[in-house]
C-alpha cells in the first residue's frame, strides 16, 4: 500500500528569522489516498510568546501551550509517526521550514524537500490564476468547513486530506438515493440553465410524423422480407405502424 502523511502546523508567527517557533503539529496517515484513522497531534511549548496576529488566526494562546511539552520531548514520537512516507502539506515550504528548524534545534536530521508534496503547487497547476487557499479549495470541492471556525493543525490536516484526494482525481461519493439527498450545485452555468429550464415530461403519444402511405409501404416491405411476422405483431408492430399511434416515446 502507498503510505503518505498529511501534515499541518501552527506557529507563533510567520517568520523564522524573527525567532518564531512551532506550537502545534497535526498529521494523519493515508494508505492508497484513504485515511487509516491513525493520527498525530501535539501542542508544543514554543518557549516564547505568541504574536497577537497569530492568535487571531489559530486561537492558540500562551496559556494553552504553557504546560505543553517542548518539541524535543515529542520529536522521536513525531519522527516515528511520519516514518519514511511522503509528506503532504499546503504551502509545504512553510511547514517544512518550521519542522526542520525544530529538528535542527534537537540535533536531528531534516526532512528533505524531495519528500514533500505541496498541494498549493498542485492546485495552482490545476486552477491557474484562481484562489487556491485551503478554504478556497474546500469550497471548490464542496468539502464542509462547518467544524472549522479557526485554523487548527489536525482539523486542517483532515481538510487537506480531502482536498489532496480531489486533486489526485477524486473519488466516488457515497450516494443517498432516499429523500435525504442533497443536490450538488451545477458544475457550469450551462448546466445550471438546463437544470432550471423547467421542462415537463414529453406528451405521450407525440404528434404523428408517419403518414398512412408510409406506414403501408413499410409493412409491405416487412411482409416481403420476413416469413413470420408473429413475433413483430405480438410486440405491437401493427399498432406502432398506424399513423394515428405516433412515433415511439
HELIX and SHEET records of a PDB file:
HELIX    1   1 UNK A   16  UNK A   18  5                                   3    
HELIX    2   2 UNK A   52  UNK A   58  1                                   7    
HELIX    3   3 UNK A   62  UNK A   65  1                                   4    
HELIX    4   4 UNK A   71  UNK A   73  5                                   3    
HELIX    5   5 UNK A   75  UNK A   82  1                                   8    
HELIX    6   6 UNK A   92  UNK A  105  1                                  14    
HELIX    7   7 UNK A  113  UNK A  115  5                                   3    
HELIX    8   8 UNK A  119  UNK A  126  1                                   8    
HELIX    9   9 UNK A  134  UNK A  140  1                                   7    
HELIX   10  10 UNK A  153  UNK A  167  1                                  15    
HELIX   11  11 UNK A  189  UNK A  195  1                                   7    
HELIX   12  12 UNK A  212  UNK A  225  1                                  14    
HELIX   13  13 UNK A  230  UNK A  234  1                                   5    
HELIX   14  14 UNK A  237  UNK A  241  1                                   5    
HELIX   15  15 UNK A  243  UNK A  245  5                                   3    
SHEET    1   A 5 UNK A  34  UNK A  43  0                                        
SHEET    2   A 5 UNK A  22  UNK A  31 -1                                        
SHEET    3   A 5 UNK A   3  UNK A  11 -1                                        
SHEET    4   A 5 UNK A  86  UNK A  89  1                                        
SHEET    5   A 5 UNK A 116  UNK A 118  1                                        
END                                                                             
